[in-house]
Amino acid sequence: MRKNRVARLVEQLQTPDEATQQAALESLEALSDSRITKQEARTALEAARERFPNPEAQALLLQVAYESPAPDFVSIIERDFLRYSPEARSWALRILTAIDTEEAIQCFTTLLTRHAADIDELSFRQLEEQPQYAKILFPALLSVLAREDASHHHFDISRLCWEYLECGALEPDDIRDAASDVLACYDRLTKELAPYQTPDKVRQIWDDEDYMAARDLACVLLDLMGYLDTPEVRQRLTDALTYLDARPLLYATTSLVQLGAPVPPEKLHAVAANAQTRRWLFRSLKKLNRLDLYPQAFANQAALAESHMVDWLTFPSELGCPPDEIELVGVYDIGTDEGLAEAYMFRFRMDNEPWEVGLAGPYLKDEQPTDSGMGATFSRFEKWSDYTLDEHVARILELTGESDWRVVGKRVLVAEGQHGEVLSAFAI
């Protein structure tokens, strides 16, 4: 029978010698990547209630316990929770979600709602895969939104609630009594968003991390409001139609549509005219069976492909913001085993930097107009002038791994290597 490795390391963590403590911490951290026995996990959990010379020890012990959780851990965590550091509390709650029982999730809900301010940021990923517990978690967790001192949990709680509503694990009536908590959280954010709602300021938002964080949360809350039909919610959504930032404007308009409230056509046009939000408006209205409200000027594949390209470019791992300029330069017919599709080629740039090239799509002809491509939207960020357009297409498509895709036709809108006039993206 294998010896209990954790028991030996706990003894070393309690010694006054700093070198011994550090060696034990490193060994404990390495254990998290190995197979932990049930007994070792329990030893780690029981030991985590102690005070150690090194404050990192508690969280590391709970990480070890997380690797092999058991139902009887619930009572231990409940007993010792107030003895843990904020980081250790976060790991204790992760253990509860990994146990995957009603008792564990109820304990999670109780501890988080009582002590949210004194718990480090949590991972809600496991809960996303456990919709069967939605009604244990909500509406209780929404009470945390009213607490300003627990703002580091607001986005994840709001997002999880929205996902449960989307998949049907929750019904609007389940959370209606929490509308005031959602609005309390949103009302604080409006003070952060308001200074940027002018034409000059809205272009600067990508350089302000605080604004972007407030915007992300505000957008989730505005989306969540589409399930909360109260006069107060409708008023907030109507007030949000004044945003010049197209992202919160998108969620204000779609939530109003979801609630059956009227939306001025010019507001829907403003959302569709912005490439960052165009495809998301199309997707939302399609889901709501209200594509009749979608502005027809942008109801074509070229417009949706441009939005897809810009959406991809705004990822933090790519440009991290929309390009200053983007132009459609060609459309390629692609033969696939699912049918004929079209790949849309764009060139884009920031300020006066050299043009670079990206591909959106391809999009099956039989499904157009559609906001969803076949997984090849990508840019290698190679300069427009470095290759012919055909070569750019080939270089991007070779990364898809779809060996059966083949180019069977094309419409080039600008000659390779030139910087002359390009046809409108919506002229095709």
Secondary structure, DSSP 8 states (H G I E B T S, - for coil): ----HHHHHHHHHTSS-HHHHHHHHHHHHHHTTS---HHHHHHHHHHTTS--SSTHHHHHHHHHHHTS--TTHHHHHHHHGGGS-HHHHHHHHHHHHHH-SHHHHHHHHHHHHHHGGGS-----HHHHT-GGGHHHHTTGGGGGGG-GGGGGGHHHHHHHHHHHHHHTSS-HHHHGGGHHHHHHHHHHHHHHHGGG-SHHHHTTGGG-HHHHHHHHHHHHHHHHGGG---HHHHHHHHHGGG--SHHHHHHHHHHHHHTT----HHHHHHHHHSTTTHHHHHHHHHHTT-GGGS-GGG-SHHHHHHHHHHHHHTSTTTTSS--SEEEEEEEEEEEETTEEEEEEEEEEESTTS--EEEEEEEEEGGG-S-S---S--EEEEEEGGGS-HHHHHHHHHTTS--TT-EEEEEEESS-TT--S----TT--
